[in-house]
Amino acid sequence: MAGAKRAILQSEYLPTVHKMLQLCAAGGNGLPEARAAYREACNAPSPKANFKWSHPAVYHAGRESNWFFLANNPESVAYPVFAEHYRKICARVLEGEKLAAPEQLKLEDNPGEPLSKEENAMKLAALRAELDL
């Protein structure tokens, strides 16, 4: 019923069966359509965890698909893999599972004091001795 209501609100004409399935699958959870999620995952900059995702499901599907795989294979190869992971994750979300947002990477608050020239020279000498250089 929720999908039918979305179809009435979003469509000027009667939707196709394909469009109706998309509207029903999206639910009220804000899940983007699979192709849009794939584009978002492929275009997100690194570090991926710091990107503002439209939904955590997109991040998790991209991570399970392997970011390197998505970046280094043509869409004809990568999209079916991503779509399958995304479909499984969307099914879990629609069943009520709450996905954790990716933990954002942060720089340390207090990086410490830089070493003096003498301390740097001592550490370099110790490293050279350790490596037999």
HELIX and SHEET records of a PDB file:
HELIX    1   1 ALA A    2  GLN A   10  1                                   9    
HELIX    2   2 VAL A   17  ALA A   26  1                                  10    
HELIX    3   3 GLY A   27  ASN A   29  5                                   3    
HELIX    4   4 ALA A   34  ASN A   43  1                                  10    
HELIX    5   5 LYS A   48  ASN A   50  5                                   3    
HELIX    6   6 PRO A   56  SER A   65  1                                  10    
HELIX    7   7 TRP A   67  ASN A   72  1                                   6    
HELIX    8   8 GLU A   75  LEU A   94  1                                  20    
HELIX    9   9 LYS A  117  LEU A  131  1                                  15    
END                                                                             
